[in-house]
Amino acid sequence: MIDTKAIRNRILILALRGQLTEQNPLDTSASELVASLSEKLNAKPFNNNISEDEILYEIPDSWVWCRLSDVGTTNIGLTYHPEDISKEGVIVARSSNIINGKIDYSDLVRVTCPIRENQFLDTNDILICARNGSKSLVGKCAIYDGNPNSVAFGAFMAVFRTPLFRYVHYYFNTSVFKRNFSSDDSKQINQVTQAILKQSAIPIPPIEEQKRIVEKIEQAFSVLDTIDELQARYADNLTALKSKLIDLAIRGKLTEQLPEDGTAEELYQQVQSDKTDIIITRKGRKDNNILSVDENVPFDIPENWKWIRFGETGFFRKGPFGSSLTKSMFVPKSENTVKVYQQQHAIKKDHTLGTYYITKEYFDTSMKGFEVMPGDIIVSCAGTIGETYIMPEAIECGIINQALMRITVVPSIDKRFFLYYFDSQLKSRAKDGNGMAITNIPPFDVLKNLYFPLPPLAEQKRVVTKLDDVLKMIEV
């Protein structure tokens, strides 16, 4: 299964090292940012007194190491007694109210005792569990998103107040910060003291890069949240888990849509041109039975994607029929023969298998339209249906037999993206309404009119990379 906790930690480490985003030379200097904040908070010029021992790693030139007190302020929580609890009092947030990085308001305490102004939460304060009987709970934190001065925070809690709250909140979740108070020593009390919340060293990027970092983290964590949900649901069925992950990816749910990618509508014009070129070079015929796209699409896709028909993605060809290719025509391999590719090549993903050949003369006169070229996809069409294989550069000159289909995908569509969607759609249709296996691939008129979600080419490649990375993490 996928260790999403470890992935989250890794993402945060990369973020705090400046390795998750690119540095932009036009960004405002982080030193200027920290100097401005420090002067407002401390009423004195910024004094960067971080020692070499406190600098854990190198950061980009546009960043700066400073102390938490240079960018924010902190306060400790309210101490109250049992007799102070009242249904009519002020709400108090406690450590039990921080659940999965958010503040849960379902189990609240109200008190009527005196509360200082600095013991009320302000919007965007970071609420922190400063001390707890369980060491694992110390340091858990959440951003308060409610109204100011309506909720207090209780004993063993602390707040950190900073305009850089989103970036600093992620910093609080890293080992860089947690090393200041965590210990494996059973005799040592783990606690986040006020000194830690003031003196800890933190790497600060320019404000523009902080926004990019937070956006990247939130995008990645959103995907990991989805994976967590799926793993909980399909913990005992890895095949179903993989299927769901692929389904999310081909719906545009695992990748971000970037304006610089352009739109699939723009790409579609190139797809049509490429399809025409393939039909000419492979001596095929124009598909006249492909329907126009209507409103009955399978699911919603991002705005910059486009629904097209499967047949528009390339040139499809099934193997020769009946008596046009029989075993009596096979000859021993020689310099003047052409290979016959079979289902086993698609099923076993190995082009070197097989001993069936036809004469070069018969190929030239009758079989050239069934030729397989590097980059073509072969598909098993009977018995074990839907197994696919992208033919590599080193293949022998050959043709497909009766049990194979050849697909030549246009260059403007990534073959791996095509295959992820093709496999998911074909295998989802590989059983009939009674759950029985279907032993033949759908007729061309059906297959070519299946829907295909077309993203910009750059996003197609991101989808493939994301799926490859995620699926590798699943233990088979």
N, C-alpha and C positions, 0 to 999 in steps of 0.2 A: 504494500500500500504506500501511498505518498505521504512522506513526513512533512506535512505543511508547516508545522512549528519550526522545523529546521530551515525550511525555505524562507519563512518570514524573517527569521534571525539573520539569514544570509543577505536578504534584501536590505535590511536595516543597516547591516555592516557596510555594504556597498554604498548605501546612501550617505552614511556619515563619513565616508572616505572620499566622496566626490566622484565615485565610479559608476553611479547609477544614471547620471545626467551629464550632458556636455557643458563645459564652461563657455560662457559668452563674454568676450572681451568688452562688450558694451555695457555689461552689468555694472551697477554701482559697487564700489569697493566695500567689502564686508567690514574693513577697518573703520571706514567712515560711518557705517551703520551702527557698529558697536560703540564708537566714540560718542555718537549722538545720543544713543539710549543711555549710556553710562552717565553722561553729564546730566541728563534729565533725572535719572534715578538717584544719583549719588551727589549731585550738585558739585561735581569736581571733574576735571579732565580724566579721560580714560587712561589707566595705568596698566599696561599689559605686563603683568608680573608673573606670567606662567613660566615655571622652571622647565628645563629640558627633561627632567624626570617625569613630569606630568604630561608631556606630549607623547602619546602612545604610537602615533604614526604620522606620516607626512600627509598634508592636505594640499589642495590646489593653491596656487599663488594668490588667487583672488579671495581666499578664505582667511579666517583668523581664529586662533585659539584664544579664548577668554574664560572668565568665570561666570557662573550662572548669575551672580549678583550684578554683573555688568549689563545684563539684558532683562532682568526681572526682579520682582520682590517676592517675599514669602512670609507666611504667618502660620501659627499653630492653631489647632482647633479648640472648641468649646468644651469645658468640663461641666457636666451637669449631674444631678443626683436623682435617684428614683422618684423622689417626691416632686421633682420639677416636671415630670412627664404629664402632659395634659392634652386632651383631644382638641383644645382650643388654642394651643400654643404655636410657636414658630417651628417650621419643619427643620429637622437636623439630618444631614447626610452623614452616613457612617460607612465603614469599610465594606459592610455587607451589601451596600447599595451600588458598589462598583462591580459590575458583572460583564465579562467579556469586553472590557475596554469602554463600557458605556455606563451611565448612571441610570439605575433602575429605581423608579419611584413607587414601586408596588408595596414595599415594606418600609414605611417611614415612621419616625418618632417625632413627636412635637413636644416642645418644652416651653415653660413660662418664665425661666430664670433670666436675669440680665445678660444681654449679649452685646459685646463690643462691636463697633462698626467693622473692624478688620476681621471679625469672625463670621461675616456674611460673605457668601459667594457672589462674585461679579461675573457677568457673562464672559465666557471664554477662559475663566480660571481653570487651571489644571488641578484637579482634586487628587490627592495622593494618600494612599494608606501608609502612614509613617511607622506604625507599630502594630503587631498582631501576634496572637498566640501561635499562629502558623507562619513559619518563616517564608513559605512559598507565596503568601499573600502580601508580604511587605513589598512596597514599591509599585503595586498595581495602581493604575491611575486612569482618569477619564477627564474629558473636557466638559465643563458645565455649560449647557446651552440654554439655560432658563433665564428668567428675569433677574436683574441685580437686586440684592438686598431682600430677597424673599426666602432664601434658604441659607441656614447656617451650616457649619461643618463641625463634627463632633471631635471628642478627645481621640488621640492617637491618629488624627488626620492632619494634613497640612495642605496648603494651596501654594501654587506658584503662579504669579501673575506676570504676563509678558505679552507684548504685541506679536511676538513670534511664536504664539502658542501651538500652532499645528506642528511646526518643525520641532520645537522643544518637547512636545508630547511624544513624538516618535523617538527622540533622544532618550527620554526617560525609560523607554522600553528596550533599550540596548544594553549589552554587556558593558559598554563603555561607561555608562552611568551606574549600573547595578553593582559593578565591582567595588564601589565606594561603601556599600553597606552589606553585601551578601557574604556569607561565610559558611563553610561546611562544618565548622566547629560547633558541636551540639551544645557546648557550654556558653557560646557567645550569642548575645541577643542581636538579631538582625533588626535594624531600625534606620529610618531616614530622618536624620537630625536636621535642625535648622542650619547647622554649620555645613552639612553636606549640600543642602539646597542653596547655599550661598557660595561655597568655595569650589565645588566640582568644576573641572575643566570641560569645556564644550567647544567643539569646532563649529564655527558660524560661517555659512556661505552668504554671498550677496542675497538680498531679499528676493530678487527675481529668480535666482536659482533655487531658493527655498521653495518657492511656489511650484517650480518644475519638479523638485524632489518629492514634495507632498503629493502632487498629482500622479507621479509614477508609482509611488508606494500605494496609494489608494486604488489605482487601477490593478496592480498586482495582487493586493490583498482581497479585492473584490472577487477575482478569479479563484483565489485560494479558499475564500468563504464558500464559493460554489462547490469546489472540490470537496471540502469538508462535509457539506450537506449531502453530496452524492455518495461519498464514502460511508457515511453513517447509514444511508438508505440501502446501499448495495455492498455492504461489508463482506457478504458471503458469495458475491457474484461478480467477479472481476470482468467477465465478458460484458455484463450489463453496464458496469461502471465505464468501461472503455467506450461502449456504444453511446452512452449519455454524454461523455466528454466530447466525442466526435460530433455529436448532434449539436452541442452548444457552440463548438468552434465554427461549424458550417452555417450557423445562424448569426455569426458575428458577435458572440457573447464572450469570447475569450481574448479578443484583441481590441485595440483601440482604433478608431477611425481617425485618420489624419487628413486635414485639408490639403496638404501638399501632395497627397496621393492622386488627386483629381477624382473623377467620378467614373463609375462603371459605364455610364452612358457614353462617355468619351471613348472608353476602351472598346465598347461594343462595335463602334465603326471599324476599328482595326480587326476585331474578331471576324466580322463579315468579309473584310478584304482578304484576311488570311485563309478563310474557308474557301473562297473562290480560287485562290492560288493553289491550294491543296488539290481541289477537284481537277484543276487543269494539269498539274504535274503528275497526279496519280491516275489520270485518265478516268475519273469517276463521273457520275451524273449528278446534276443538281437535285436536291431534295425538294420535291413538290408537295409532299404530304405533311410538312411541318406546320403546325397550327400557330396562329398568333397568340400572344400571351393575353389571358383574360384575368378576371378578378379572383378566380378560384385557386389562388396560390397556396402552397402548403403551410407557410408560416410567414411571420413578419421578418423583414431584413432591414439593416441600416439604410438610411436615406441615400447614401452615396453608392449603394449596391443596385443591381438591376436583375430582375427575373428574365431569363431567356429559356429557350427550349434546349434539351439535351443535344438534339441533332445539330444545333448551331455551333456546338463547341468543336466540331471537327468532322472528319470523314470516317464513316462506319462501313465495314465490309465483312460479310460472313464468308466462310470458306466455300469451296466449290461443291456443287451438288452431285449426289449419286454417282453415276458411272463415269463422270469426268475425272474422278481420281479414285482409283482402286488399287489394291495391293498388287495386282498383276502388272501394274505400271512401274512398280518400284524396282530400282536397279542398285547394284553395289556402288558405293561412293568412289568417285574418280575426279579427274580434273574437269570433266564435262558434265557434272551433275549439280543439281540444286536440292537443298535440304527441304524436307517436309516437316514442319513444326506441328506438334500434337498437344493434346490437353496436358500431358505430363510436364511440358515446359512451363505452362502457366501455373499449374498446381505446385510444382517443386521449385519454381523460380530459378530454373537452370537451363540455359540455351544449349549447353554442350551435350545433353542427353539425346538419345534416339539414333536410329540407323536407317531411316527411310529417306530415299532420294529418288528424284525423277531425272530424266535426261535434260540437258540444257536445251536441246531442240524442242522438247515438249513444253518446257517452260516458256520459251520465246514465242511459240505459236499459240498456246492455249492458256497458260497459267500466269502470265505476267501481271494480270490485274489483281492477283492474290499475293503478290510479293510483300514480304515483311522487311522493313527497313529499321535501322537504329533509331530509337526514340518512339517507335510504334508501341502501342499497348496491345497485348494479346489477352483474350478473355476466354475461359472455358465455358462452353455453352450447353453441355449435356452432362447428365449425371451429377458430378461435382461442379455445380454452376457458379459462376461469378468470381472464380479465382483469377487474379490479374497479375501481369508481369510486364514491366517496361523493358523492352529489348535493348540491351547495351550496345555500345559501339562495335564490339568485337564479334558480332554474330556472323555466321555464314550466310551467304545469299540463300534465301529460302522462301517458302510459301506457307500459308496456313492451310490446315486440313479442314474437313467438314465440321469438326467439333469445336472449332475456334472462331472467334470474331476478332477482327483487327480494328483498332481505333487509332487514327492519326489526329492527335489533339493540336489545335492551332497554337502557334508560338506565343500568342498573347494570353494564353491561359496556362498557369503552372500545372504540369502533369500530376504532381503530388497532390495538389488541392483537388484537381479533377478526380483523382482516384479515391481520396478520402470520401468525397461526396458520392461518387459512383458506387463504391463498395457499400456505403451505408444504405443507399437507396435500393440497390439490387438485392442485398441480403435481407432488407426489411420486407421485400416482396418475394422472398424465397420460400414462403409457405402459403398455402391457400387458406381459405376461410375456415377449414377444419383442422388447421395446424399441420397438414401433410406437406412434405417437401415437394417443391415443384422441380421437375427434372429437366426443364428446358428454359432457356433465357426467353424473356418476353419477345413477341414479334417486333420487327423494326418499327412499324407504325406506332406501337405502344412505347417502345423504348425511346425513340427519338423525340417523342412528345412529352416525356417526363420533364418536370421543371428543373432548372439549374440556377442557383443563386450566384450571380457574377459580381465579385468585389473588384476594386482596382487591383492591378497586378501586384503592387507592392504589398497590399494587405493579404492577398492570396499567399504570398511567401511568408508573411508573419504568422498567418494561421497555421501553415505547415510546420514552421519552426516551433511554434507554441505547442502544437499537438505532439510533435516528435519528442520534445523535452518532457512534456507531462506524461506521455504514455511510457517513456523509458523508466519513469519512477515507480511504475506499478509493478509489483512482483507478480510474476506469472506462476 
